[in-house]
Amino acid sequence: MTATAHRGRTAAAALTPPSRWRTLLRSHWAMPVVLAVTLLATYLWIRSRQLDDIERRSLNADALMRMLGEHLRLTALTTVVVVTVAVGTGILLTRPALRWIAPAATALANIGQATPAIGLLVLLSIWLGIGSTTALIGLVAYALLPVLQNTIVGLNQVDRKLVEAGRGIGMSPLAVLTRVELPLALPVILAGIRTALVLAVGVATLATFINAGGLGELIVTGIKLQRAPVLVCGAILTAALALLLDWLGGVIADLFRPRGLG
């Protein structure tokens, strides 16, 4: 009896699906390992070289942390503004009364991304002056389209029968939006936010041209003064930051994916 019960429990445990966290760890473990190995190899390579005064000043810990902090702050502010504006606008443009404006709004948002990033920042700096505020406006204009477009697409592809069912049981329009439409559209919206994050990290390297700091300082210094360690460090840190944020976006997207969706 006891042996039979033990075998039954073992079989049941074998058939029990793994927890969501365990599944996430299995699906997303590779990128942090690759980034850690890449950063360690870069650090060891730089340490093995005889650095001159310019390279030491550019690659000391205080300078790197300052530039990384500026880059992260600019990226985070851009993401907050883009998500607030684009998701809110996308929700409004999928309501019946304003749906006819959606093509024009998407075309307007497309102007920012169609314009070369450095040209957009320079034009804004001529109009608004140099500094982090101008860089933030340029980055928002450049990263707005993916989130806006994905919000509209995600909400429009929600099955209308589910929306009507929510209304049929007495849910208010706001309740239908927050409890039916947004949860089902969330994977598509999060995909747009991931794209915007990567765009923001990449374009933020150009903010150094309008005195907004960031990791672009390393890249510009390395190119101007022909210092390979500085250039390589700036490029690898920027790429690693973009890949890390994209990885985090993938983890969050899988974590908040409604159960039952593939």
C-alpha positions as CSV (number, residue, x, y, z in Angstrom):
1,M,0.0,0.0,0.0
2,T,2.7,2.4,1.0
3,A,4.9,1.5,-2.0
4,T,1.9,1.9,-4.3
5,A,1.1,5.3,-2.8
6,H,4.7,6.4,-3.1
7,R,4.8,5.4,-6.8
8,G,1.6,7.3,-7.4
9,R,2.9,10.4,-5.8
10,T,6.1,10.1,-7.9
11,A,4.2,9.7,-11.1
12,A,2.0,12.7,-10.3
13,A,5.0,14.8,-9.5
14,A,6.6,13.8,-12.9
15,L,3.4,14.9,-14.7
16,T,3.1,18.2,-12.8
17,P,4.2,21.0,-15.1
18,P,7.2,23.1,-14.0
19,S,6.5,26.4,-12.2
20,R,6.4,29.5,-14.3
21,W,9.6,30.8,-12.7
22,R,11.4,27.6,-13.5
23,T,10.2,27.8,-17.1
24,L,11.4,31.4,-17.3
25,L,14.8,30.5,-16.0
26,R,15.2,27.7,-18.5
27,S,14.1,29.9,-21.3
28,H,16.2,33.0,-20.5
29,W,19.4,31.8,-18.8
30,A,21.7,32.1,-21.8
31,M,21.8,35.9,-22.3
32,P,23.0,36.9,-18.8
33,V,25.8,34.3,-19.1
34,V,26.9,35.6,-22.5
35,L,26.9,39.2,-21.3
36,A,28.8,38.3,-18.2
37,V,31.5,36.4,-20.2
38,T,31.7,39.2,-22.7
39,L,32.1,42.0,-20.1
40,L,34.7,39.9,-18.2
41,A,36.7,39.3,-21.3
42,T,36.6,43.0,-22.2
43,Y,37.7,43.9,-18.7
44,L,40.6,41.5,-18.8
45,W,41.6,42.7,-22.3
46,I,41.7,46.3,-21.2
47,R,43.6,45.4,-18.0
48,S,46.2,43.6,-20.0
49,R,47.0,46.7,-22.1
50,Q,49.3,49.6,-21.2
51,L,46.9,52.5,-21.0
52,D,48.0,56.1,-21.6
53,D,46.7,59.0,-19.6
54,I,43.8,59.7,-21.9
55,E,42.7,56.1,-21.8
56,R,43.0,55.9,-18.0
57,R,41.0,59.1,-17.5
58,S,38.2,57.8,-19.8
59,L,38.1,54.3,-18.4
60,N,38.4,54.9,-14.7
61,A,35.5,53.6,-12.5
62,D,34.1,57.0,-11.6
63,A,33.9,58.2,-15.3
64,L,32.3,54.9,-16.4
65,M,29.7,55.0,-13.7
66,R,28.9,58.6,-14.5
67,M,28.4,57.9,-18.2
68,L,26.5,54.7,-17.5
69,G,24.2,56.5,-15.1
70,E,23.5,59.3,-17.6
71,H,22.7,56.7,-20.3
72,L,20.4,54.7,-18.0
73,R,18.7,57.9,-16.7
74,L,18.0,59.1,-20.3
75,T,16.8,55.7,-21.4
76,A,14.5,55.3,-18.4
77,L,13.0,58.8,-18.8
78,T,12.4,58.1,-22.5
79,T,10.7,54.8,-21.7
80,V,8.4,56.3,-19.1
81,V,7.4,59.2,-21.3
82,V,6.9,56.9,-24.4
83,V,4.9,54.3,-22.5
84,T,2.7,57.0,-20.9
85,V,2.1,58.9,-24.1
86,A,2.0,56.1,-26.7
87,V,-0.1,53.6,-24.7
88,G,-2.6,56.3,-23.6
89,T,-2.8,57.6,-27.2
90,G,-3.2,54.1,-28.6
91,I,-6.1,53.4,-26.2
92,L,-7.9,56.6,-27.2
93,L,-7.3,55.9,-30.9
94,T,-8.9,52.4,-30.6
95,R,-12.2,53.9,-29.2
96,P,-14.9,54.1,-31.8
97,A,-15.2,57.9,-31.7
98,L,-11.5,58.5,-32.5
99,R,-10.6,55.4,-34.5
100,W,-10.7,57.4,-37.8
101,I,-7.7,59.5,-36.5
102,A,-5.4,56.5,-36.0
103,P,-3.8,56.4,-39.5
104,A,-2.9,60.1,-39.3
105,A,-1.5,59.8,-35.8
106,T,0.6,56.8,-36.8
107,A,1.9,58.7,-39.8
108,L,2.8,61.6,-37.6
109,A,4.7,59.3,-35.2
110,N,6.5,57.7,-38.1
111,I,8.1,61.1,-39.0
112,G,10.2,61.0,-35.9
113,Q,11.6,57.5,-36.7
114,A,11.9,58.2,-40.4
115,T,14.2,61.2,-39.7
116,P,17.9,60.2,-39.2
117,A,18.5,60.3,-35.4
118,I,21.5,62.5,-35.5
119,G,19.7,64.9,-37.8
120,L,16.7,65.0,-35.5
121,L,18.8,65.8,-32.5
122,V,20.8,68.5,-34.3
123,L,17.6,70.2,-35.5
124,L,16.1,70.0,-32.0
125,S,19.2,71.5,-30.5
126,I,19.1,74.4,-32.9
127,W,15.5,75.1,-31.9
128,L,15.6,74.2,-28.2
129,G,19.3,74.4,-27.3
130,I,21.7,71.7,-26.2
131,G,21.2,69.5,-23.1
132,S,19.5,66.5,-21.7
133,T,16.0,67.9,-22.2
134,T,16.5,68.2,-25.9
135,A,18.0,64.7,-26.1
136,L,14.9,63.4,-24.2
137,I,12.5,65.0,-26.7
138,G,14.5,63.6,-29.6
139,L,14.6,60.1,-28.1
140,V,10.8,60.2,-27.3
141,A,10.1,61.2,-30.9
142,Y,12.3,58.4,-32.2
143,A,10.9,55.6,-29.9
144,L,7.2,56.6,-29.9
145,L,6.1,54.7,-33.1
146,P,6.7,51.0,-32.0
147,V,4.7,51.4,-28.8
148,L,1.9,53.4,-30.4
149,Q,1.6,51.0,-33.3
150,N,1.7,47.9,-31.1
151,T,-0.9,49.3,-28.7
152,I,-3.3,50.0,-31.6
153,V,-2.7,46.6,-33.2
154,G,-2.9,44.7,-29.9
155,L,-6.2,46.3,-28.8
156,N,-7.7,46.0,-32.3
157,Q,-6.9,42.3,-32.5
158,V,-8.8,41.4,-29.3
159,D,-11.7,39.2,-30.2
160,R,-14.8,41.4,-30.4
161,K,-16.9,38.6,-29.0
162,L,-15.0,38.8,-25.7
163,V,-15.6,42.5,-25.6
164,E,-19.3,42.1,-26.2
165,A,-19.5,39.3,-23.6
166,G,-18.0,41.7,-21.0
167,R,-20.5,44.3,-21.9
168,G,-23.3,41.7,-21.8
169,I,-22.6,40.8,-18.2
170,G,-22.8,44.5,-17.2
171,M,-19.2,45.6,-17.2
172,S,-18.5,49.3,-17.8
173,P,-16.4,50.4,-20.7
174,L,-13.5,51.1,-18.4
175,A,-13.8,47.6,-16.8
176,V,-13.9,46.0,-20.3
177,L,-10.7,47.9,-21.2
178,T,-8.8,47.1,-18.0
179,R,-10.0,43.5,-17.5
180,V,-10.5,42.2,-21.0
181,E,-8.8,44.3,-23.7
182,L,-5.5,45.4,-22.1
183,P,-4.6,41.9,-20.6
184,L,-5.1,40.3,-24.0
185,A,-3.2,43.0,-25.8
186,L,-0.4,43.1,-23.3
187,P,2.0,40.8,-25.1
188,V,1.9,42.9,-28.2
189,I,2.2,46.1,-26.3
190,L,5.2,44.7,-24.4
191,A,6.9,43.7,-27.7
192,G,6.6,47.4,-28.8
193,I,8.1,48.6,-25.5
194,R,11.1,46.2,-26.0
195,T,11.7,47.6,-29.4
196,A,11.5,51.2,-28.0
197,L,13.9,50.3,-25.2
198,V,16.6,49.0,-27.6
199,L,16.1,52.0,-29.9
200,A,16.4,54.4,-26.9
201,V,19.7,52.8,-25.8
202,G,21.2,53.0,-29.3
203,V,20.1,56.5,-30.1
204,A,21.1,57.8,-26.6
205,T,24.7,57.3,-27.7
206,L,24.2,60.3,-30.0
207,A,23.1,62.5,-27.1
208,T,26.8,63.3,-26.4
209,F,26.8,65.5,-29.5
210,I,24.4,67.9,-27.8
211,N,26.1,67.8,-24.5
212,A,23.7,65.3,-22.8
213,G,26.4,62.8,-21.8
214,G,26.0,59.0,-21.9
215,L,28.2,56.2,-23.2
216,G,28.5,57.9,-26.5
217,E,31.3,60.0,-24.9
218,L,33.5,56.9,-24.9
219,I,32.7,56.1,-28.6
220,V,33.3,59.7,-29.7
221,T,36.6,60.0,-27.7
222,G,37.8,56.7,-29.0
223,I,37.1,57.7,-32.6
224,K,38.5,61.3,-32.3
225,L,41.7,60.4,-30.4
226,Q,42.1,56.9,-32.0
227,R,42.1,55.1,-28.7
228,A,40.9,51.5,-29.4
229,P,40.3,50.5,-25.8
230,V,38.1,53.5,-25.2
231,L,36.1,52.9,-28.4
232,V,35.7,49.1,-27.8
233,C,34.7,49.7,-24.2
234,G,32.0,52.2,-25.2
235,A,30.7,50.0,-28.0
236,I,30.5,46.9,-25.8
237,L,28.9,48.6,-22.9
238,T,26.2,50.1,-25.1
239,A,25.5,46.8,-26.9
240,A,25.5,45.0,-23.5
241,L,23.0,47.5,-22.1
242,A,20.7,47.1,-25.1
243,L,20.8,43.3,-24.9
244,L,20.3,43.3,-21.2
245,L,17.2,45.5,-21.4
246,D,15.9,43.5,-24.3
247,W,16.4,40.3,-22.2
248,L,14.6,41.9,-19.2
249,G,11.8,42.9,-21.6
250,G,11.5,39.3,-22.8
251,V,11.4,38.0,-19.2
252,I,8.7,40.5,-18.3
253,A,6.7,39.7,-21.4
254,D,6.7,36.0,-20.6
255,L,5.9,36.6,-17.0
256,F,2.8,38.7,-17.7
257,R,1.7,36.7,-20.7
258,P,-1.9,35.6,-20.0
259,R,-2.1,31.9,-19.3
260,G,-3.4,30.0,-22.3
261,L,-1.6,32.2,-24.9
262,G,1.3,30.6,-26.7
